[in-house]
Amino acid sequence: MATSEDLRRIALSLPGVSEAPHFDRLAFRAARIFTTLAADRQSANIRFSPDEQEFKRLLAPEAFTPLKGGWGAAGWTRAELAALGEDDLRAALEMAYRHAQPKSKSAAKKRRR
């Protein structure tokens, strides 16, 4: 069973991650926010790609639920910490962390073309 302290420790162990308040939550960011911890410390919202979200939801429906509306359609997923082991939480945070990295200049050039 993962805890909010596990989430905080794992997130802050990733290179360049900082922690700051974000509305009623705690946000963890590299270049962008990749996870937020709920005020009650029982769940987190984690940023996946839509495909990763679907995979996580199929793998562990008791742990992962897409957020409602556009946030969920974009991949943001609620994770119930008590339903996750520490290794599963680490894998989810590392996956989300990759989405929070700065876009490379070459990738930005390709999108503009």
GIFEN-V735902 format. One record per residue. N is the residue number from 1. PHI is phi in whole degrees, -180 to 180 (none if undefined). Layout:
# GIFEN-V735902
N & PHI
N & PHI
This chain:
# GIFEN-V735902
1 & none
2 & -82
3 & -125
4 & -64
5 & -68
6 & -62
7 & -59
8 & -61
9 & -63
10 & -66
11 & -59
12 & -73
13 & -81
14 & -79
15 & -58
16 & 76
17 & -87
18 & -124
19 & -121
20 & -156
21 & -62
22 & -145
23 & 56
24 & -94
25 & -123
26 & -105
27 & -108
28 & -121
29 & -138
30 & -106
31 & -78
32 & -135
33 & -66
34 & -120
35 & -158
36 & -131
37 & -105
38 & -64
39 & -60
40 & -82
41 & 64
42 & -99
43 & -143
44 & -138
45 & -101
46 & -122
47 & -91
48 & -115
49 & -75
50 & -56
51 & -67
52 & -65
53 & -58
54 & -62
55 & -61
56 & -62
57 & -65
58 & -68
59 & -70
60 & -145
61 & -63
62 & -75
63 & -105
64 & -121
65 & -136
66 & -60
67 & -67
68 & -76
69 & 73
70 & -64
71 & -61
72 & -66
73 & -62
74 & -83
75 & 113
76 & -67
77 & -135
78 & -82
79 & -116
80 & -83
81 & -60
82 & -65
83 & -90
84 & -114
85 & -83
86 & -61
87 & -65
88 & -66
89 & -64
90 & -59
91 & -62
92 & -65
93 & -67
94 & -65
95 & -64
96 & -67
97 & -58
98 & -61
99 & -76
100 & -96
101 & -80
102 & -60
103 & -71
104 & -71
105 & -64
106 & -67
107 & -67
108 & -65
109 & -63
110 & -63
111 & -67
112 & -73
113 & -74
